[in-house]
């Protein structure tokens, strides 16, 4: 990845050799996204999905990309499809749970995030959403525990979320 042109050529060659392998597509999409080429990133995923339409992994990565860009409806479509293709993947549960939380489907989101946490607690990116959902439910201690668990698994500090938890604790104490 330090040499994008060489990486691009290698990913293109790998995709030629194994057209249904999702990893070369993911690599090509990553290179496009890192250059700020949002349309190109989507085009790479769509081309990969034309060759492998039943790839839960490609749909997961595309859904996560849409989540990052805050295109929640598009993300939900891809992540629900990924979930139908691979209903036992905790990463899919985590991504779909985060997406549903952003679309205000809190109960479904909580169910998926808790399932993901139980299956693979080291998925650090679930914890900010999980903590926020607990705050919405006024379960402050659970929010604080989820936030601390996320930190222990390598989640970066989120000062805004941390402040919300502290404020909720103060309000609860009053």
C-alpha positions as CSV (number, residue, x, y, z in Angstrom):
1,X,0.0,0.0,0.0
2,X,3.0,2.3,0.4
3,X,3.3,2.2,-3.4
4,X,-0.3,2.7,-4.7
5,X,0.5,2.1,-8.4
6,X,2.1,-1.2,-7.6
7,X,-0.7,-2.2,-5.3
8,X,-3.3,-1.3,-7.9
9,X,-1.5,-3.4,-10.5
10,X,-1.2,-6.3,-8.0
11,X,-4.9,-6.1,-7.0
12,X,-6.0,-6.0,-10.7
13,X,-3.9,-9.0,-11.5
14,X,-5.3,-10.9,-8.5
15,X,-8.8,-10.1,-9.6
16,X,-8.1,-11.4,-13.0
17,X,-6.7,-14.7,-11.6
18,X,-9.6,-15.2,-9.2
19,X,-12.6,-13.0,-10.2
20,X,-14.8,-14.0,-7.3
21,X,-12.2,-13.4,-4.6
22,X,-13.4,-10.4,-2.6
23,X,-10.0,-9.3,-1.3
24,X,-8.6,-7.8,-4.5
25,X,-11.8,-5.8,-4.8
26,X,-11.5,-4.6,-1.2
27,X,-7.9,-3.5,-1.8
28,X,-8.8,-1.6,-5.0
29,X,-11.7,0.1,-3.2
30,X,-9.5,1.0,-0.3
31,X,-7.0,2.6,-2.7
32,X,-9.7,4.6,-4.4
33,X,-11.2,5.7,-1.1
34,X,-7.8,6.7,0.2
35,X,-7.4,9.1,-2.8
36,X,-10.8,10.6,-2.0
37,X,-12.4,9.0,-5.1
38,X,-15.8,8.2,-3.7
39,X,-17.4,7.4,-7.0
40,X,-14.5,5.2,-8.0
41,X,-14.8,3.4,-4.7
42,X,-18.4,2.5,-5.4
43,X,-17.6,1.5,-9.0
44,X,-15.0,-0.9,-7.8
45,X,-17.4,-2.5,-5.3
46,X,-20.2,-2.7,-7.9
47,X,-17.9,-4.3,-10.5
48,X,-16.8,-6.8,-7.9
49,X,-20.4,-7.5,-7.0
50,X,-21.2,-8.1,-10.7
51,X,-18.7,-10.9,-10.7
52,X,-19.7,-12.2,-7.3
53,X,-23.2,-11.0,-6.5
54,X,-23.5,-13.4,-3.5
55,X,-20.4,-12.2,-1.8
56,X,-21.5,-11.3,1.8
57,X,-18.0,-9.9,2.4
58,X,-18.2,-7.4,-0.5
59,X,-21.7,-6.3,0.6
60,X,-20.4,-5.9,4.1
61,X,-17.5,-3.8,3.0
62,X,-19.7,-1.7,0.7
63,X,-22.2,-1.3,3.5
64,X,-19.5,-0.2,5.8
65,X,-18.3,2.3,3.2
66,X,-21.8,3.8,3.0
67,X,-22.0,3.9,6.8
68,X,-18.7,5.9,6.8
69,X,-20.2,8.4,4.3
70,X,-23.5,8.5,6.3
71,X,-25.5,7.1,3.5
72,X,-27.6,5.0,5.9
73,X,-30.4,3.8,3.6
74,X,-27.8,2.5,1.0
75,X,-25.8,1.0,3.9
76,X,-28.9,-0.7,5.2
77,X,-29.7,-2.3,1.8
78,X,-26.3,-3.8,1.4
79,X,-26.0,-4.9,5.1
80,X,-29.4,-6.6,5.1
81,X,-28.3,-8.4,1.9
82,X,-25.1,-9.4,3.5
83,X,-27.0,-10.7,6.5
84,X,-29.3,-12.8,4.3
85,X,-26.2,-14.2,2.6
86,X,-24.3,-14.9,5.9
87,X,-26.6,-14.7,8.8
88,X,-24.0,-16.1,11.2
89,X,-21.3,-13.4,10.8
90,X,-20.8,-11.2,13.9
91,X,-19.2,-8.5,11.7
92,X,-22.4,-8.3,9.7
93,X,-24.5,-8.1,12.8
94,X,-22.3,-5.3,14.2
95,X,-22.4,-3.2,11.0
96,X,-26.1,-3.7,10.5
97,X,-26.7,-2.9,14.2
98,X,-24.8,0.3,13.9
99,X,-26.7,1.2,10.7
100,X,-30.1,0.5,12.3
101,X,-29.2,2.6,15.3
102,X,-28.5,5.5,12.9
103,X,-31.9,5.0,11.4
104,X,-33.5,5.0,14.8
105,X,-34.4,1.3,14.9
106,X,-33.0,1.1,18.4
107,X,-34.5,-2.3,19.5
108,X,-33.3,-4.1,16.4
109,X,-29.9,-2.3,16.6
110,X,-29.5,-3.3,20.3
111,X,-30.3,-6.9,19.6
112,X,-27.8,-7.2,16.8
113,X,-25.0,-5.3,18.7
114,X,-25.5,-7.5,21.8
115,X,-25.4,-10.6,19.6
116,X,-22.2,-9.4,18.0
117,X,-20.7,-8.5,21.4
118,X,-21.5,-11.9,22.8
119,X,-20.0,-13.7,19.8
120,X,-17.0,-11.5,19.3
121,X,-16.5,-9.0,22.1
122,X,-13.2,-7.7,20.5
123,X,-15.2,-6.0,17.7
124,X,-14.3,-2.6,19.1
125,X,-16.3,-0.5,16.7
126,X,-19.6,-1.6,18.2
127,X,-19.1,0.0,21.5
128,X,-19.7,3.7,20.8
129,X,-23.1,2.8,19.2
130,X,-23.9,0.4,22.0
131,X,-23.0,3.0,24.7
132,X,-25.1,5.6,22.9
133,X,-28.1,3.3,22.8
134,X,-27.7,2.6,26.5
135,X,-27.7,6.4,27.1
136,X,-30.9,6.7,25.0
137,X,-32.4,4.1,27.3
138,X,-31.1,6.0,30.4
139,X,-29.0,3.0,31.3
140,X,-26.0,5.1,32.3
141,X,-24.0,2.4,34.1
142,X,-24.4,0.0,31.1
143,X,-23.3,2.9,28.8
144,X,-20.2,3.5,30.9
145,X,-19.4,-0.2,31.0
146,X,-19.8,-0.5,27.2
147,X,-17.6,2.6,26.6
148,X,-14.9,1.2,28.9
149,X,-15.1,-2.3,27.3
150,X,-14.6,-0.6,23.9
151,X,-11.5,1.2,25.1
152,X,-10.1,-2.1,26.4
153,X,-10.5,-3.6,22.9
154,X,-8.7,-0.7,21.2
155,X,-11.6,1.7,20.4
156,X,-10.2,5.2,20.2
157,X,-11.3,7.6,22.9
158,X,-14.4,9.6,22.0
159,X,-14.5,12.7,24.2
160,X,-18.0,13.6,23.1
161,X,-19.4,10.3,24.1
162,X,-17.3,10.2,27.3
163,X,-18.7,13.7,28.2
164,X,-22.3,12.5,27.6
165,X,-21.8,9.6,29.9
166,X,-20.3,11.8,32.6
167,X,-23.2,14.3,32.3
168,X,-25.8,11.5,32.4
169,X,-24.1,10.1,35.6
170,X,-24.3,13.6,37.2
171,X,-27.9,14.0,36.2
172,X,-28.7,10.6,37.6
173,X,-27.0,11.4,40.9
174,X,-29.0,14.5,41.3
